Amino acid sequence: MTLKELKPGQRGKVTGLGAEGAMKRRIMDMGVTPGVEIQVVKTAPLGDPVEVRVRGYELSLRKDEAALVNIEL
């Protein structure tokens, strides 16, 4: 399952990243690393971006970035 599939209010644990190179580094630099708990706070009216809470702060991710974050509920 990916972060993109979660609905607002749902949370999960990051199990891995499906990105490579610079994109993987960018996502990890934002605090989205394996083992961290992440919660979807809300999505924009058209579905992009997705606002998530990770490590105590809110972060906005594009849908294509959220699709690269593998999670388990």
C-alpha positions, -999 to 999 in steps of 0.1 A, spaced: 0 0 0 12 35 -6 7 68 11 -14 80 -19 -41 54 -11 -47 66 25 -78 87 33 -77 118 56 -74 107 93 -57 73 85 -22 66 96 4 41 88 41 32 93 65 38 64 81 5 53 101 18 24 105 43 -5 100 34 -41 121 63 -53 157 63 -64 185 89 -64 177 126 -59 139 120 -54 146 94 -26 170 118 -9 145 147 -11 117 126 5 140 114 32 153 149 39 117 159 46 116 133 74 98 105 56 120 76 65 114 39 70 99 32 104 83 66 110 46 69 116 27 91 91 -9 104 91 -29 120 62 -43 152 75 -62 164 44 -61 164 7 -66 194 -16 -101 196 -33 -87 182 -66 -66 156 -47 -32 172 -52 -13 179 -29 -17 157 1 -10 171 36 5 147 60 17 148 96 51 133 102 75 137 131 52 164 147 48 187 117 26 190 87 41 184 52 26 187 18 35 161 -8 24 158 -44 4 127 -54 33 114 -74 56 117 -44 30 101 -21 28 72 -45 65 64 -38 60 60 -1 52 24 9 33 20 42 16 -5 63 -15 3 84 
